[in-house]
Amino acid sequence: MKIKKALFTAGNSSFYFDDQQAIKNGAGLDGFVYTGDPVTSGFTSIRQAGECVSVQLILENGAIAVGDCAAVQYSGAGGRDPLFLAANFVPFLEQHIKPLLEGRDVSEFRTNARFFDELSIEGKLLHTAIRYGLSQALLDATALATGCLKAEVVCKEWNLPVVAEPIPLFGQSGDDRYIAVDKMIIKGVDVLPHGLINNVEQKLGYKGEKLREYVSWLAKRISDLRVDPNYKPNLHIDVYGTIGLIFDKDPIRCAEYIASLQEQAGELELYIEGPIDAGNKPDQIRLLTEITRHLEKLGSKVKIVADEWCNTYQDIIDFTDAGSCHMVQIKTPDLGSIHNIVDAVLYCNKHGMEAYQGGTCNETDVSARTCVHVAVASRPMRMLVKPGMGFDEGLNIVFNEMSRTIAQLNAKG
C-alpha cells in the first residue's frame, strides 16, 4: 500500500505555548495572560496560542491516515527545540517532505519512521514536532494498510507480547490544583495531580512551606472524598526546578526537604518531578544523582522523576545508565518520531528505571490517541492524561481510547 497524496494543515493544539524562563523569573498573571516581556527566543509574549500542523496521508485504497505535529507547552526550555509555529513549517513540509511521502510504501512502520527521524535538510534534523506528527501518520497508515490496530503494529514490529491490560493514568491539574484534584478523585485516576509548582513565591514557598501544605491537603482530600478505602493514588508533583532555587541548588538540602514531605503524604507514594534545574545536561545528571543517593541514604520512600534536560532517546539512556533518578519522563513530543518512545520505554523497563510516558497539555486528540497505542504496546509504568489542562477532556480522550483498544484486543483473542 502506498501514499497517494500528503496534506498539511495548520491547526490549534489543546493549550498554549508558555515562556518557562519568564515565568520562573516571576512574571505576573493578569487573568489568563502573563505580564511582562518574554525572554525565550521566538516568543512574542509570555503566553501565546498553541499551534499544530495536521498531516493527512491519503492511501491508494482511499483510507486517510492522520498525525499531528505538536510541541510542548514550554518549547525552547531545557534544551528543547524552539517554538513550533505553523506558518513557519507548513511551507517547509510542502517543499521538502511532501515529495518524500507521496509514493512511499507503508506496509512497515519502523523503516519509514527512522527515515524521517534521521533525515537532514540543509544540515539540520527535522523539528521534533514534525518528526512526532509524521510518525503518528505513518503508524496510522501502516495500521490501515495491514488491517491492524496501531498497538498491534508496534507489538508485531518490536516482537512484543500483546497485553490487553490498561496502563495507569496520571492526571494533570494545571493551575486549578484544588478543584481538579476533586475531579480526579471522583473519577478514580491512578496518579495525581501534577500540580504545576512553577513559581517559588506563589506555589512552593521560600522555605517550601506552601508545597508542604499542599501535599498535606492532597492526602487529606483523598482520604475524605474516596468511596473505596483501597483507593490510594500515587502523588506525582512537578516542581519545575523550584526546590533547587530555594536551596541554592544544594543537592543535600534539596534531598532533606524532599524526604520530609513523606510525612505529609502519609500512606501515599510520592514522586517529585524536576526538583532542580542545573541549566545543562551533565550537571543535571550529577545533581539529580546526588539527590537520589542522599534520599536512599536517608531511607526515604520519596522518588525523583527526571524531566528537564532529559529530552531525547539518548538523554533517557544517559539518565538511566547514571541511575540519576527513580523515574524518567518520556516526554513524547521531545523524542521526535514515536519509534523512539517505544525504544525509550523498553530501555527503561529492561534497566530497572520506571518509565513515565508523558507529553504535554499542548498536544492534540490525535497525538494523545496514538500515544495510548504506544503505551499499551510498550508498557510504561504510567501515562499522562492529555491533551488540555482541564483534566476532564484529556481523561475522556485517553481513557476511552485505551478502553476501546483493550476491548478490541480481547475480542481478537
N, C-alpha and C positions, 0 to 999 in steps of 0.2 A: 504494500500500500504506500502511495506517495502523496506528498503535499502538492495540491494543485495551485493554491493561492494563499498568500500570507497577508493579513490585515493588521494594522497597528492604529489604535485609537487612544486619545487622551481621556483619562477618567479621574474620578475622585477616589482617594483612599479613605479609610474609615476614621482617621483622626487628623492630626496636624503635625507639621514639622516644627520642632522647638529647638532653639539655640541653648543647648545644655550649659555651656560655659557662662553665658549671660545670666541664666537662672541661678547657677551656683554663685555667681558674683553678687547676687542679691537683688535681681530685677524685681520690681514691684508688680502687683496684679491690679488691674483696673477692669473689673468684670471678668471676661474670659481672656482678655489680652494682657500681655506683659508690657510694662512701661520701661522706657529706656532704649538704648541703641544695641543692635546685635553686635556680637564680637567674632562669631564664627564665619569664615569665608563663605560667600554665596547667599547668606541670609539678608533679606531686605527689612525684616522685622524679627523680633524675638520669637513670635509665634506666627506662622503663616500656613495657609491651606495645604493639606496633604494631597499629593497627586500620585497617579499611577499611569501606566500605559498598558492597555489590554492587547494581548497577542491572540489572534484567531487564525487557526490553520485549517483551511478547507481541504479535506481529503478527497481522493478520487471517487469515493463512494458517496460523497455529499455530506458526510459527517463533519462536524466542526469541533476541533479541539481548542481549548481555551487555557490561557495562563495570564497572570497579571504581574507586571514588573512593578515592584513596590520596594520602598526603602524604609528604614527605621525612623521612628519619631525623632531621635537625636542624631540625625545624619551629620557627618563631619566631626563627630566627637569620638574620643578613644581610639583613634587610628582608623576610623571607618571612611568609606568612600563619601565624596561630597554630596551636597543636596541634589536630589533627583527631580528635575522639573521636566514635564512632558514636552514643552515647547522646544527644549534643547535636544531631546532624544528621539522624538518621532521622525524628524528628517534623517537623523543618523541611521535609524533602523531601516527606513525606506531605502536609503542609498547602499548601506553596507551589508545588512542582514537579510533583507528580502530575497536577493538573488541566491543566497546560500540555503535558504529554506525551501523555495519553490523547486519541485522536482526531487526533493530528498525522500528517501525511503524511511519509513517509520516503524518497520517491523521489530526493531530493537531500540531500547531507550538509552542504555548506558553509553553506547558508542556516540550517539548524537549529542548527549548531554556533555560528554567530555570534550567533544569537538568545539562546542561553543564556549565552554568554560575555559579552554586553553587558547581560544582564538585571540590573536593580537591584531588590532587595527591601528595603523600609524604608531606602532611601537607600544601600544597600551592594551592591557586586557579590557574586556567589556566591563562597564559599571556593574557592580554586584547585583543591582536591581534588575538589569537586563538579563543577566545570566539566570537569575532566580525565575523571572517570568517566562523566559524561553524554555527552561527546563520543565516548568509546570505544563506548558502547552505540549511539549514533546512527550511527556509521560502520558498525558491525556490522549494524545494521538496514538501512541503505542497500545494503550488500553482499548481504544476504539477499533484499531486495526486488528487486534488479536481476540477481541471478544472477552476481555478480562477486566476485572476491577483494577484500579491503579495500585492498590495494595498487593494484588496478586502478581502484577508485573514486577514490582520490587522484589517480592519473595522469590519469584522464578529466576530473575537475573542475578540475584545475590545468593541463590541457593539457600534460602531461609525457610524454616518451617512456617506454615500458615497458622497463626494463633488467633482464634476468633474470640478474643477477650479484650475488654476496654482498657485503655491507658488512663491512669489517674489524671484529673484535670485541675489546673491551677488558675483560679480566678484573679483578675486584676481590678483594683478599685479606682485607680486614678486618684484625684484629689478628694473624691467622695468616699473617704476611707471609713466612714461610720455607717451611713445608710447602705452602702454597697455590701458591707460585711453582713448586715441583717439579711440582705437578699441571698448572699452566698450560703448562709446557714440554713435558711428556709429551703433552698434548693439542694442542699447537701453536697456542696462542692468539696472535692478531696483535699485541696490545698488552698490557703488564702493568706493575706489579702493583696499581696504585692506592696501596697501602701504608699508608694511614691514619696519616700522620705528624701527629698532632693534639696532641702533648704535647712540650714542649721537653726536659724532664729525661730522660724515658724513651726518646724516639724520635728527636728531632732532635739533641740535644746543645747545650750552651750556646755552643759555637763551631761548631756544625754538624757535629761530627765523627762523630756516630752515623749521620746520613744519608749522609755521605761513605762510611763503611764499608759501609753497606747497598747503595749504588749499585755499589761495587766488588764486593761479594758477588754482586749480581744479574748483572753482566756475566760474572763467572767461572762462576757456576752455569749460565747459559745455554750458555756455551762447553763446559762439562763434560758437560751432560746431553743436548744436542741430538743427534739422529741425523743430521739433514741439515745440513751446514755452511752452507747458504744460509738456514737459519732464523735470522733476525735481527729479532726483535720490537722494536717501539718500547718504550722505557721511559716510563711516564707515572705520575708520583708526585704525589699530593695532599698538600700540607703545611699546609693549613688556616690560613694566615697566620702560621705559627710562625717562618718565616725573618725576617719583619718584626719579630717580638718580640725576637729576639736581636741584631738590628742597629738597634734603636730606630727602625724604620720609615724608615731612610735608604735611598732607592732605589739610590744608587750602591753602597753597601756590599752591599746585597742582590744587585745585579746581578753584582758581582765574585765573590761567593760562588757564585752560581748558575752563572756561566760556568766556574768552576773545577771543577765537578762533571763536566764533559765528559771530563776526563782519566780519571775512574773509569769512565764509561760506555763509553769506547773507541769501537768502531765502531758502537755502537747509538745511534739518535736518542733524545734525552732531552727530555721535556716536564715542566715543573714547574707544577702547578696551584695556584692560590691562594697565591702566595708571601707576600702581605701582606694584611692586613685593616684598611682605613683607618677603618672604622666608619660610613661613609656613601658614597653613590654618587659624588658629584663628586670627592672625594679619592681614592676607589678608582681611578677612571679616570685621574686625574692621576698617582698613584704607579705604577700599572701601566705607563702610557705612558713614564714616566721610566726604569723598569727595562728595558722593552723597547728603548727608544732606546739606553740605555747598553750593553746586550748587543750590539746591532748595531754600536755604536762599537768595542766590543772584538773584533768579528769572531766572536762566539760562535755556535755552531750550536744551543745550547740554546733551546728555545721555551717561551713563557709561555702558560698557559691561564687565562682569566678564569672565576671561579665566583661567589664572594661578591659580592653587590650587582648581579649580572648575572642577574636572575631572569626578567623579563618579556620579551615580544617587543620592546617599546620599549627596554628596557635593552640587549638584544642589538644593536639598531640603533645605540644611542649608543656602546657599547663598540667596535663595528665601525667606525663612522664616525670615531672618535677614533684608530683604529689603536693601541689601547691594549695589544694582545697579539697573539700569533700564532694563537691558537685560542680559541673561546668554548665553554663547556659550555652546551648547550641542555638544561637540567635539566627533564625532561619534566613532572613534576607541577607545577612552579612556573609554567609558562606557561598553566595553565588548559586551555582547550579545545585539542585536538590539532591543529586547523587552524592555530593559532599556531606549533606545532612545524614544520609544513610550511613556513609562511611564513618562519620564522626560518632554517631550513636553506637555503632558496632565496636569502634575502637574503645570507647569508654566502657562498654559492657565487658569487653574482653580484659581490660586492665584494671578493673575494680574501682572505676570512677563512676559516681552517679551521674547520669545524663538527664538533663532537663531540656527538652525540645521547646525552646522558647519562640521568640519572634518579637512582634511589636503590635501595639494597638493600631498602628498606621498601615496595616495590611488591608486586604480585601476579603470578601466572602470566598472568592475563587482560590486565593492563595491559602486561606485557612482550611478549606476543604481538602486541598491537595495535601497539606501538612498532616491532616488526620490519617490519610492513607499511608504516608511515610511513617508515621508513628505506629500505627497498627502493625506494619510490616517489620520495622526495625526494633521496636520495644524499648523506648526510653523509659525512665522512671516516672516522668510526668510530662504533661504537655500544657502549654499556655492556652487559656481561653482567649480567643481573638476572632475577629478584629474588634475595634472600638474600645472606648474607655468606660462604658457604662455597664459592663458585665453581662446584662441580660441578652443583648444582641449577639455577643460572642458565644455565650453558652448555647444559645439557640442553634447557631451555625455548627459549632464544633461537636456538641453532644449529639445532636440529631444526625449529623453525618457519620459519626462514629457508630451510633446505634444502627443506622441503616446498613453500614458496611459490614458490621459483625453479623447482622441478621442474614445478609446475602451470603457471607462466607459459610455460616452454619447451614444455610439451605443447600449449598453445594456439597456439603458433607466433607 
